[in-house]
Amino acid sequence: MTTHHRHVRRGVWALLLLLVAVPVGGDESAGDDGSATDALPRLDAEAPRPAPITPPSTEEIDAAVRRGVDFLVRRQNPNGSWGSARNTKDLNVYAPTPGAHHAFRAGVTSLCLSALIESGDRRDEVAAAIDRGEAWMLEHLPSLRRATPDAIYNTWGHAYGIQGLASMYRRHDGDPATRDKIKREVEHQIELLGRYECVDGGWCYYDMNYETQKPSGPTMSFVTATVLVALADAKAMGVEAPKRLVDRAMESIRRQRKPDFTYCYGEYLKYRPMHEINRPGGSVGRSQACNLAMHLWDDEKTTPAVMRTWLDRLFARNLWLDIGRKRPIPHESWFKVAGYFYYYGHYYAAATIEHLEPAERPHFQNHLAHILLGLQEKDGSWWDYPLYDYHQQYGTAFAVMSLLRCKPDGKAVDGKR
């Protein structure tokens, strides 16, 4: 090959890379003169609209929540935690023992505890379950660590652990000694998140690259968003995460954000913006978490118009997410959707609705409650993916917390609104 041909070939590859890379993490819109313009109202106006529904009543929501709470109380382990490594199947999620299951149990226990506290259920058996869960959290969460060099599921445990601790903190209003103990543990969990931050900022749950002490795995948009939402909970209780940690996380999400506010699954896919999982049908679950996280940390591009657009898309295009629900193989559905994004996505949608103007909320609350009420199982649970013996517990916790945010009476969830 001549020198001329080598230069031409390099030029073609450079142009192709530029064409592929431009849609992700770049300027969301620009005028004919190259100046920035605000395309977000147009996005909102063109969002798909869900079909009309009959809004569920407060009584229907309350009854479903109570059944969900009853399920969580029944399924609590004797030691106060939720979930276990039982109920395996032919195809199991990679989970090196015992550390991966320590992480799963910590995350699931934190979610279940948050759901019970937020429910406001005053029954003695619920209060006893909460007390047992809190004791387990304060004993076991401090020792949560990385399972193996390649499996970093503990990130989920740290993030949802902070959320559970924040719920505990609100519950113990008037008890400064317990609150101080909780705050110290939140500080410890943030320190651990700093330790397990990816080298490029943000967080992941696998390091299949070099298995380094500071993970070399690619940042995952939704994992990073989950952590950022938890760090906002910590900030609300007076515990600040290092600014550099937050800033690097936000930049990692911006690098994965496309102009229409779909988000790449992980940063390793940012040069394949039209890969199935990076398209709207594949992002509809994680866009809720990413939009909420960026809004909570004052990203100027994540406006109410963006949040409304993606909430409407979730309800109008819910089938794409629902097709993956209960499938035993991750990412085998259309747009590579995995079942475990179902209740995750709806929970972060519910939390996003809280940040809209009060007059805008009922439309979205009604649609969300309508979907979730129709999916409750006979035993009172919700589940979306068979994950050892964790799925019914986390699915129910997500659904209960989502429905609590759908009540039309406007009452606050755990004093947060």
BELMOGI-V540981 format. One record per run of one state. SS is the DSSP state (H for helix, E for strand, L for the rest). FROM is the first residue (numbers start at 0). TO is the last residue. If there is no record, write none. Layout:
BEGIN
SS:FROM:TO
SS:FROM:TO
END
This chain:
BEGIN
L:0:1
H:2:20
L:21:22
E:23:23
L:24:38
H:39:44
L:45:56
H:57:73
L:74:82
E:83:83
L:84:97
H:98:118
L:119:122
H:123:142
L:143:149
E:150:150
L:151:152
H:153:170
L:171:174
H:175:194
L:195:204
E:205:205
L:206:218
E:219:219
H:220:235
L:236:241
H:242:255
E:256:257
L:258:261
E:262:262
L:263:264
E:265:265
H:266:268
L:269:274
H:275:277
L:278:278
H:279:282
L:283:284
H:285:295
L:296:302
H:303:315
L:316:316
H:317:321
L:322:332
H:333:335
L:336:337
H:338:352
L:353:356
H:357:372
L:373:387
E:388:388
L:389:389
H:390:403
L:404:416
END
